[in-house]
Amino acid sequence: MRSAFFPVRPCRRRKTPWYNDEELVDLVRQQKSTYRKMRRCFNQSRWISLNNEYQRQRTAYRTRLDILRAAQLKRDIFGQNDQDHYQRVCRMLKGQDILPARTFINCDSPGSTVQNLVDDLFPSDHQETDTPHQAAVRLSIHDWISRHSGINSSYEPVSPIELLNSIQRVKNDKSPGMDNLSPIICKKFIAHHLDIMVAIINCCLRLSYVPYLWKISVVRIIPKPGRESYDKSGSYRPIGLLSILAKVLETIMANRVRKFMQNNCPLSTKQFGFMKKRSTEHALVKLMDNVESNIQNKYHVALVSMDIKGAFNHAWPPGLIKRLIGMNLPEYLIKMITNYNDDRRIVTTFGGVTRVKETNCGTVQGSVLGPLFWNIIVDDLLQRDHGPNVHVQAYADDIVAVVADKSTNGLAESISSLIP
């Protein structure tokens, strides 16, 4: 409420970079002086002469201003050197719907560039390329789903309190998905029609079904900062914008999966990414303690860093489902996650070109379940026994191993067995 006791502070405008240009300041001073003379002049011929002088000064001012603006734009784009021109342009257009697109190597048009970008960032899972092990995993999952088909009779229904807690975690500044329903609209709808939304979520759990519109991700392609070249797909990061109501359903599913795992099969303590009360500082302290301990014990120590290229985009859904079945996760949650991963689509616009693609591989970056799914997938590596002198830990998809041995030959053998 406005009152005399709480005056509204005027919005301060940021000064332009050229406001202190001496020539421009002098032209402004001349215009003001001439304008004051015109106000005090009552001689018609003299006033006409002053007006012509004033118009000439205004033309000179605008010309100088255009020159300064062009020079500033050139500095914003090119900077002090000839690097990162594309990154500077993208930074200037931050918040716009369309970012400039670079034509990739071996691409002859913006359309082929965007298609190449989509194919690299969202690879497809082809059964024809399966190894014998992958084919066996896929067959076992298909048999499990066939045996457990139908409506779920034993599922834990969602309570109104659980639904309200899930929607309250969504920040109001989050971008909407394909349905364009903002967080505030979704919160107001749930507040006024709580029983309807509870019935919808419970129906999804009972039928193991995720609505089709909630599976569509509006993907924003963002250039990674500090890259030498932006002519390859590896210099970009895809961020998926999902429906707010879909995120509510994902939050409910994620909370139940975490609760079950915490009570029955907790994730490895060697994972420090996407975990509560763990950070990069904890990971570094754990790593340094292990290295220093081996050095004090007169061991030869090697640090092996493993970089998984496109880890989140290449995560294999059948491997995730196989892992969940082995954990004895409740049947309705496994079927729900299976349906969640099926028949997904992405819609992206890059450089004015729009592409739609069906995705059956990877986890959605920007989703609630994506980080949890990745931790479950990589947990098998962290839980594995690599030997008494091998320590493996991870921060999300960054995996590092500390290998120690009394001899250099034994150290080389341990590293070879770790990375076949």
C-alpha positions in Angstrom: 0.0 0.0 0.0 1.4 3.4 -1.0 1.5 6.3 1.4 3.4 9.4 2.2 5.4 7.4 4.8 6.6 4.9 2.2 7.4 6.9 -1.0 7.9 4.9 -4.2 11.6 5.1 -5.2 12.0 6.0 -8.9 13.6 3.4 -11.1 17.2 4.3 -11.8 18.3 4.0 -15.4 21.7 2.5 -16.0 24.0 5.0 -17.6 25.1 4.2 -21.1 28.8 3.6 -21.8 29.1 6.7 -23.9 27.5 9.2 -21.5 30.9 10.8 -20.7 32.1 11.3 -24.3 33.5 14.8 -24.4 32.2 15.7 -27.9 28.8 14.4 -27.1 28.6 16.3 -23.8 29.7 19.5 -25.6 26.9 19.0 -28.2 24.4 18.6 -25.4 25.6 21.8 -23.8 25.4 23.7 -27.1 21.8 22.5 -27.6 20.7 23.6 -24.2 22.3 27.0 -24.7 20.7 27.5 -28.1 17.3 26.3 -26.8 17.4 28.8 -23.9 18.2 31.6 -26.3 15.2 30.6 -28.4 12.9 30.7 -25.4 14.0 34.3 -24.6 14.0 35.5 -28.2 11.1 37.6 -29.5 12.6 38.7 -32.9 11.2 36.5 -35.6 14.2 36.6 -37.9 16.6 35.9 -35.0 14.4 33.1 -33.8 14.5 31.4 -37.2 18.3 31.7 -37.2 18.5 30.2 -33.7 16.1 27.4 -34.7 18.3 26.5 -37.8 21.3 26.4 -35.5 19.5 24.2 -33.0 18.4 21.7 -35.7 22.0 21.6 -37.0 23.3 20.8 -33.4 20.6 18.1 -33.0 21.7 16.5 -36.3 25.3 16.6 -35.2 24.3 15.1 -31.8 22.4 12.2 -33.4 25.2 11.5 -35.8 27.7 11.4 -33.0 25.4 9.2 -30.9 25.0 6.7 -33.8 28.8 6.5 -34.2 29.3 5.8 -30.5 26.5 3.2 -30.4 28.0 1.4 -33.4 31.4 1.4 -31.8 30.0 0.1 -28.5 28.2 -2.7 -30.3 31.4 -3.6 -32.1 33.2 -3.8 -28.7 30.4 -5.9 -27.2 30.6 -8.4 -30.0 34.4 -8.5 -30.7 35.7 -7.5 -27.3 39.4 -6.9 -26.9 40.4 -9.9 -29.0 39.1 -12.1 -31.8 37.8 -14.9 -29.6 34.3 -15.9 -28.3 32.5 -13.6 -30.7 29.5 -16.0 -30.9 29.4 -16.3 -27.1 29.2 -12.5 -26.7 26.3 -12.3 -29.2 24.4 -15.0 -27.3 25.0 -13.1 -24.0 23.6 -9.9 -25.6 20.5 -11.8 -26.7 20.0 -13.6 -23.4 16.3 -13.9 -22.7 15.2 -13.7 -26.3 13.2 -16.5 -27.9 15.7 -17.0 -30.8 19.5 -17.2 -30.5 21.8 -17.0 -33.5 22.8 -20.3 -35.0 26.2 -21.3 -36.3 26.5 -23.5 -39.3 28.3 -26.6 -38.3 31.2 -28.3 -40.0 29.9 -30.5 -42.9 26.5 -28.8 -42.8 25.3 -26.6 -45.7 22.2 -24.9 -44.2 20.6 -23.9 -40.8 18.1 -26.8 -41.2 20.8 -29.4 -41.5 22.8 -27.8 -38.7 19.8 -28.0 -36.3 19.1 -31.6 -37.4 22.7 -32.5 -36.7 22.5 -30.8 -33.3 19.3 -32.6 -32.3 20.7 -36.0 -33.5 23.9 -35.6 -31.5 22.3 -34.2 -28.3 19.4 -36.7 -28.3 20.6 -40.0 -29.7 18.2 -42.8 -30.5 18.3 -46.3 -28.9 18.3 -48.8 -31.8 17.7 -52.4 -30.9 19.6 -53.5 -34.1 22.9 -52.3 -32.5 22.4 -54.1 -29.1 25.2 -56.3 -27.8 24.2 -59.8 -26.6 24.1 -58.5 -23.0 21.9 -55.6 -24.0 19.5 -57.8 -25.9 19.2 -60.1 -22.9 18.4 -57.2 -20.6 15.8 -55.8 -23.0 14.2 -59.2 -23.3 14.0 -59.7 -19.5 12.4 -56.3 -19.0 9.8 -57.1 -21.8 9.0 -60.4 -20.0 8.7 -58.6 -16.6 6.3 -56.0 -18.0 4.2 -58.7 -19.8 3.8 -60.6 -16.5 2.9 -57.4 -14.6 0.5 -55.8 -17.1 -2.8 -54.4 -16.1 -4.2 -51.9 -13.5 -2.3 -51.6 -10.3 -4.4 -52.8 -7.4 -1.7 -52.2 -4.7 -0.4 -48.7 -5.0 0.0 -45.9 -2.5 -2.5 -43.2 -3.3 -1.5 -39.5 -3.1 -2.8 -37.5 -0.2 -3.8 -33.8 -0.4 -0.9 -32.9 1.9 1.6 -34.7 -0.3 0.3 -33.0 -3.4 0.4 -29.5 -1.8 4.0 -30.1 -0.5 5.0 -31.1 -4.1 3.6 -28.0 -5.8 4.9 -25.7 -3.2 8.5 -26.7 -4.0 8.1 -25.3 -7.5 9.5 -21.8 -7.7 7.2 -19.1 -9.2 9.9 -18.0 -11.7 10.2 -21.5 -13.4 9.5 -21.5 -17.1 6.4 -23.4 -18.2 6.4 -26.3 -20.6 4.4 -27.2 -23.7 1.1 -26.3 -22.1 2.3 -22.8 -21.2 0.8 -23.1 -17.7 2.9 -21.0 -15.3 3.7 -22.1 -11.7 1.3 -19.5 -10.3 -1.6 -20.7 -12.5 -0.9 -24.3 -11.5 -0.7 -23.4 -7.8 -4.0 -21.5 -7.9 -5.7 -24.4 -9.8 -4.6 -27.0 -7.2 -5.5 -24.7 -4.3 -9.1 -24.2 -5.6 -9.6 -27.7 -7.1 -7.4 -29.9 -4.9 -9.7 -32.9 -5.1 -9.6 -32.9 -8.9 -5.8 -32.8 -9.0 -5.5 -35.6 -6.4 -7.9 -37.7 -8.5 -5.8 -37.1 -11.6 -2.5 -38.0 -10.0 -4.0 -41.1 -8.3 -5.4 -42.2 -11.7 -1.9 -41.8 -13.2 -0.4 -44.1 -10.5 -3.2 -46.6 -10.7 -2.9 -46.9 -14.5 0.9 -46.4 -14.6 0.3 -43.7 -17.2 1.9 -40.3 -17.8 -0.2 -38.0 -20.0 1.3 -37.5 -23.4 1.5 -33.7 -23.1 3.6 -34.1 -19.9 6.2 -36.1 -21.9 7.0 -33.3 -24.3 10.0 -31.3 -23.5 10.5 -27.8 -24.9 14.3 -27.8 -25.2 16.4 -24.7 -25.1 19.9 -25.0 -26.7 22.4 -23.0 -24.7 26.0 -22.4 -25.7 28.5 -23.5 -23.1 30.7 -20.6 -22.1 34.4 -20.4 -22.7 34.5 -22.7 -25.8 37.1 -22.1 -28.5 34.6 -23.1 -31.2 30.9 -23.3 -31.6 30.9 -25.4 -34.7 30.2 -28.7 -33.0 27.3 -30.0 -30.9 29.6 -30.6 -27.9 29.7 -26.9 -27.3 26.0 -26.7 -26.5 23.9 -27.9 -23.6 20.2 -28.8 -23.9 17.8 -27.7 -21.1 14.3 -29.2 -21.1 11.3 -27.2 -20.1 8.6 -29.6 -18.8 5.0 -28.9 -17.8 4.7 -27.7 -14.2 2.1 -30.4 -13.5 4.5 -33.0 -14.9 7.1 -31.8 -12.4 4.6 -32.2 -9.6 4.0 -35.9 -10.7 7.8 -36.4 -11.0 8.4 -34.9 -7.5 5.9 -37.4 -6.0 7.5 -40.3 -7.9 11.0 -39.2 -6.9 10.1 -38.8 -3.2 8.7 -42.4 -3.1 11.7 -43.9 -4.9 14.1 -42.1 -2.5 12.1 -43.2 0.5 12.1 -46.8 -0.6 15.9 -46.8 -1.4 16.7 -45.1 1.9 14.9 -47.8 3.9 16.0 -50.8 1.7 18.9 -50.2 -0.6 20.5 -46.7 -0.1 22.8 -45.2 -2.8 26.5 -45.3 -2.3 28.1 -42.7 -0.1 30.7 -42.3 -2.8 28.3 -40.3 -4.9 28.4 -36.6 -4.0 26.3 -35.1 -6.8 22.5 -34.5 -6.5 22.6 -35.7 -2.9 21.4 -33.9 0.2 24.0 -32.5 2.5 26.8 -33.3 0.1 28.8 -30.9 -2.1 31.9 -30.5 -4.1 33.8 -29.6 -0.9 32.9 -33.0 0.6 34.0 -34.8 -2.5 37.4 -32.9 -2.6 38.0 -33.6 1.2 37.3 -37.3 0.7 39.5 -37.5 -2.3 42.4 -35.7 -0.7 42.2 -37.7 2.5 42.4 -41.0 0.4 45.4 -39.7 -1.6 47.3 -38.4 1.4 46.7 -41.6 3.4 48.2 -43.8 0.6 51.2 -41.5 0.2 51.9 -41.7 4.0 51.8 -45.5 3.7 54.5 -45.4 1.1 52.2 -46.4 -1.8 52.5 -45.3 -5.4 49.3 -43.4 -6.2 47.6 -42.8 -9.5 44.6 -40.6 -10.0 42.3 -41.8 -12.9 39.6 -39.4 -14.1 36.8 -40.8 -16.3 34.8 -38.4 -18.5 31.6 -39.9 -19.8 30.8 -38.1 -23.1 27.2 -37.0 -23.1 26.4 -39.0 -20.0 22.9 -37.7 -19.4 22.0 -37.9 -23.1 23.2 -41.5 -23.5 21.8 -43.0 -20.3 20.2 -46.3 -21.3 16.5 -46.7 -20.0 16.5 -50.5 -20.1 19.5 -50.5 -17.8 17.7 -48.2 -15.4 14.6 -50.5 -15.3 16.8 -53.6 -14.8 18.4 -51.9 -11.9 15.0 -50.9 -10.4 13.7 -54.4 -10.7 16.8 -55.8 -9.0 16.2 -53.3 -6.1 12.7 -54.8 -5.7 11.1 -51.3 -6.1 7.3 -51.4 -5.8 5.7 -52.7 -8.9 3.6 -49.7 -9.6 6.6 -47.4 -9.5 8.6 -49.5 -12.0 5.7 -49.6 -14.4 5.2 -45.8 -13.9 8.9 -45.1 -14.7 8.7 -47.4 -17.7 5.8 -45.5 -19.1 7.5 -42.2 -18.2 10.5 -43.2 -20.4 8.4 -44.4 -23.4 7.1 -42.2 -26.2 8.9 -39.0 -25.2 9.4 -36.1 -27.6 11.4 -33.0 -27.7 10.6 -29.7 -29.5 13.4 -27.2 -30.0 13.9 -24.0 -31.9 17.5 -23.0 -32.7 18.4 -20.1 -35.0 14.8 -19.8 -36.2 14.5 -23.5 -37.2 12.2 -25.8 -35.3 12.6 -29.6 -35.0 10.6 -32.3 -33.3 12.1 -35.7 -32.4 11.0 -38.8 -30.5 13.5 -39.7 -27.9 13.9 -43.1 -26.3 17.3 -42.6 -24.7 18.9 -40.4 -22.0 17.5 -38.5 -19.1 15.8 -35.1 -19.4 18.1 -32.3 -18.2 15.9 -29.9 -16.3 13.5 -32.7 -15.0 13.1 -33.8 -11.4 13.7 -37.5 -12.0 16.7 -37.0 -14.3 19.4 -36.6 -11.6 17.9 -39.4 -9.5 17.9 -41.7 -12.5 21.5 -41.0 -13.3 22.6 -41.6 -9.7 20.8 -45.0 -9.8 22.5 -45.9 -13.1 26.0 -45.0 -11.9 25.5 -46.5 -8.5 26.3 -50.0 -9.8 29.8 -48.8 -10.6 30.3 -47.2 -7.2 28.9 -50.2 -5.2 31.2 -52.6 -7.1 34.3 -54.0 -5.3 37.3 -52.8 -7.2 39.9 -54.1 -4.8 41.4 -53.0 -1.5 43.6 -50.3 -2.9 41.2 -48.8 -5.4 38.8 -46.0 -4.3 36.1 -44.8 -6.8 33.9 -41.8 -6.2 31.7 -39.5 -8.3 30.2 -36.1 -8.5 27.2 -36.6 -10.9 28.8 -37.8 -14.1 32.4 -36.9 -13.1 34.0 -40.1 -11.9 37.5 -40.4 -10.4 39.4 -43.3 -9.1 42.4 -43.4 -6.7 44.6 -46.4 -7.4 47.4 -47.3 -5.0 50.1 -50.1 -5.0 53.5 -50.8 -3.6 55.1 -51.2 -7.0 54.7 -49.4 -10.3 54.0 -52.7 -12.1 51.2 -53.5 -9.7 49.8 -50.0 -10.2 49.7 -50.4 -13.9 47.9 -53.7 -13.6 45.3 -52.2 -11.2 44.6 -49.3 -13.6 44.3 -51.8 -16.5 41.8 -53.9 -14.6 39.8 -50.8 -13.7 39.6 -49.6 -17.3 39.4 -52.6 -19.6 
